[in-house]
Amino acid sequence: MVVPCSRNCGSNAILKRPKTGDTLCKTCFFDAFETEVHHTITSGQLFNKGDLVAVAASGGKDSTVLAYVLRLLNKKYNYGLKLVLLSIDEGITGYRDDSLETVKQNRDDYEMPLKVLSYKELYGWTMDEIVAQIGKKNNCTFCGVFRRQALDRGASMLKVDRVATGHNADDIAETVLMNILRGDIARLQRCTSIITGGDDGIPRVKPLKYSYEKEIVMYAYFKKLVYFSTECVYAPNAYRGHARTLLKDLEKIRPSAIMDILHSGEKLSIKESIKLPERNKCERCQFVSSQAVCKACVLLEGLNKGLPRLGIGKSSKAKRMLEEYAAVNHDNTI
């Protein structure tokens, strides 16, 4: 059955937008998607003219579409941005080594400089080596903490003004659910912000914040963009997977669930009587932390001292383990 494009452009529709339900032709879908990202950028005041922007590039659909659309909109609307790609190599054999080849293809296709930083050079460990120590149950804790800081380190090396990440509406809705389920008030307040880290580091911005994952996939497919689609070999054990399953189940019942949860997260407020952690700088590495010593440094110390579970759980537990380790080593030297 032939369905006309909802925009009355005279063409036949080839898709139905998950976000709005509109039936659109390919050209009108491209225009709608790009216009919405442009609106997100301008209304959120994500960039200033002349900014040097690092696009966090993993080779996946989100970062590939982000790099492509930012390049397109930068030219179309004269943002005046200088764009570079920043990739983090976690050291996951059969996953990241392959996806980095896609990033290099993006570099060539979009004519953007590329900087690759590895966990090995930054921390002395690859994720494969970490998993060999910690197992698969808590490996995402290490990877998430190290990756966030690695992006900060890379941004600092490149002296960029902004870091653009490919977080989409689905990602943020999942994070809202995760933080509610974990009772993480501090992160719940920050996770829906379209700009983060401005006061204590290089700002991170989310141009795809209001873009549905399904539409990002459709955009990449119809534009014939090259991206890496294999899931991380350690991801099936991630807590996020449970939040994702819950979100997809809710979306089947109520298609607007993704945006409803995202907007709910934006509207949540914290009582003034609740004391939230203050974000300062780690006394060791000088990068952002809500503790005297950041999570990355605690995790790294645990790995280097043969205590891989040191940073898992509460900071008080880590402190106690370090005290016990120091006591044992002191006794052994007597």
PAVEXKOL-700699 format. One line per 4 residues: number of its first residue (from 1); for each residue x, y, z of C-alpha. Coordinates in steps of 0.5 Angstrom, whole numbers. Example, Ala and Ser with C-alpha at 12.3 -4.5 7.8 and 13.67 -1.06 7.14 Angstrom:
<rs>
1> 25:-9:16; 27:-2:14
</rs>
This chain:
<rs>
1> 0:0:0; 3:7:-2; 3:12:3; 4:19:2
5> 9:23:6; 6:27:11; 9:33:9; 6:34:3
9> 12:34:-1; 9:30:-7; 13:24:-5; 11:17:-2
13> 13:15:5; 19:10:6; 18:10:14; 14:12:20
17> 18:16:25; 18:12:32; 19:19:35; 13:23:32
21> 9:17:28; 10:22:22; 10:18:15; 16:21:11
25> 20:20:5; 27:20:6; 29:27:4; 24:30:9
29> 26:25:14; 33:27:13; 31:34:14; 27:33:20
33> 32:29:24; 38:35:22; 33:40:24; 32:37:31
37> 39:37:32; 40:44:30; 35:46:35; 38:42:40
41> 45:45:39; 42:52:38; 37:52:44; 42:49:49
45> 47:54:47; 52:48:46; 57:51:42; 61:58:41
49> 63:60:35; 71:58:34; 70:53:39; 75:47:38
53> 70:41:39; 72:34:40; 67:29:38; 68:22:42
57> 68:17:37; 67:10:38; 66:8:31; 58:6:33
61> 52:9:30; 51:14:35; 58:17:35; 58:16:27
65> 52:20:26; 54:25:31; 60:27:27; 57:27:20
69> 51:31:23; 56:36:26; 60:37:20; 54:38:16
73> 51:43:20; 57:46:22; 58:48:14; 50:49:13
77> 49:54:19; 56:57:19; 57:55:27; 65:56:26
81> 67:50:29; 73:46:29; 72:39:29; 77:33:31
85> 75:26:33; 77:23:40; 77:16:41; 79:11:47
89> 82:4:46; 80:0:52; 84:-6:50; 78:-11:48
93> 81:-16:43; 76:-17:38; 72:-11:39; 75:-4:40
97> 81:-6:35; 76:-7:30; 71:-1:32; 78:3:31
101> 78:1:24; 71:4:23; 73:11:27; 79:11:22
105> 74:11:16; 70:16:19; 77:20:20; 78:20:12
109> 71:20:10; 69:27:14; 76:30:14; 77:30:21
113> 84:29:25; 84:23:30; 87:22:37; 87:15:40
117> 88:14:47; 89:7:50; 88:5:57; 95:2:57
121> 98:8:56; 94:12:61; 93:7:66; 98:1:65
125> 92:-4:64; 88:-6:58; 81:-8:59; 82:-15:58
129> 88:-15:63; 83:-12:68; 78:-17:67; 83:-23:68
133> 84:-20:75; 77:-18:77; 72:-23:72; 66:-21:68
137> 61:-19:74; 64:-12:75; 68:-10:69; 64:-5:67
141> 65:-1:73; 73:0:71; 71:1:64; 66:7:65
145> 70:10:70; 77:10:66; 73:12:60; 70:18:63
149> 77:20:65; 80:18:59; 76:23:55; 78:28:60
153> 85:27:59; 84:27:52; 80:33:51; 86:37:56
157> 91:34:51; 88:37:45; 86:43:49; 79:43:46
161> 73:48:48; 68:42:48; 67:35:48; 61:32:44
165> 58:26:46; 53:21:42; 49:20:48; 41:19:45
169> 35:20:49; 34:12:50; 41:13:53; 39:18:58
173> 32:15:60; 36:9:61; 41:13:66; 35:16:69
177> 32:9:71; 39:6:73; 40:12:78; 33:11:81
181> 34:4:82; 40:5:85; 38:11:89; 44:15:86
185> 41:22:87; 47:26:85; 48:23:79; 40:23:78
189> 41:31:78; 46:31:73; 45:25:68; 39:29:64
193> 44:36:63; 45:37:56; 52:41:58; 56:38:64
197> 63:39:67; 63:46:65; 65:49:72; 70:44:74
201> 73:42:67; 72:42:60; 64:42:58; 61:36:55
205> 55:37:51; 50:32:48; 47:34:41; 43:28:40
209> 40:28:47; 33:28:44; 34:24:38; 31:17:39
213> 36:11:38; 31:8:33; 32:14:28; 39:15:29
217> 40:8:26; 35:9:21; 39:16:19; 45:12:19
221> 42:6:14; 39:11:9; 45:15:9; 49:9:8
225> 54:11:14; 60:6:16; 59:4:23; 61:-1:27
229> 55:-5:30; 58:-11:34; 56:-11:42; 62:-10:47
233> 64:-18:49; 63:-16:56; 57:-12:56; 52:-17:57
237> 54:-17:64; 53:-10:65; 47:-7:70; 45:-2:64
241> 42:-8:60; 37:-9:65; 35:-2:65; 35:-2:57
245> 30:-8:57; 25:-5:62; 25:1:58; 24:-3:51
249> 18:-6:55; 15:0:57; 16:3:50; 12:-3:47
253> 6:-1:51; 7:7:51; 12:9:45; 13:16:48
257> 16:13:55; 23:14:53; 21:22:52; 17:22:58
261> 22:19:63; 27:24:60; 23:30:61; 21:27:68
265> 29:26:70; 29:34:68; 24:36:72; 26:32:79
269> 28:37:84; 32:35:90; 30:38:97; 35:44:100
273> 36:40:106; 40:34:102; 47:35:101; 50:33:95
277> 57:31:94; 62:37:92; 66:36:85; 73:38:86
281> 79:36:83; 83:29:85; 89:31:90; 93:25:86
285> 91:26:78; 88:33:79; 82:31:74; 75:32:77
289> 72:28:83; 67:28:88; 72:25:93; 79:27:95
293> 82:21:91; 78:20:85; 75:13:83; 80:12:77
297> 86:13:82; 82:8:87; 81:3:82; 88:4:79
301> 91:3:86; 87:-3:87; 90:-6:81; 97:-5:82
305> 97:-7:89; 93:-14:87; 87:-12:90; 82:-11:84
309> 76:-11:88; 78:-4:92; 74:1:88; 68:-4:88
313> 62:-1:92; 63:5:98; 69:9:99; 69:7:106
317> 70:0:104; 76:2:100; 79:6:105; 78:0:110
321> 82:-5:105; 87:0:104; 89:0:111; 88:-7:112
325> 93:-8:106; 98:-3:109; 98:-6:116; 99:-13:113
329> 105:-11:109; 108:-7:115; 108:-13:119; 111:-17:113
333> 117:-12:114; 118:-13:121
</rs>
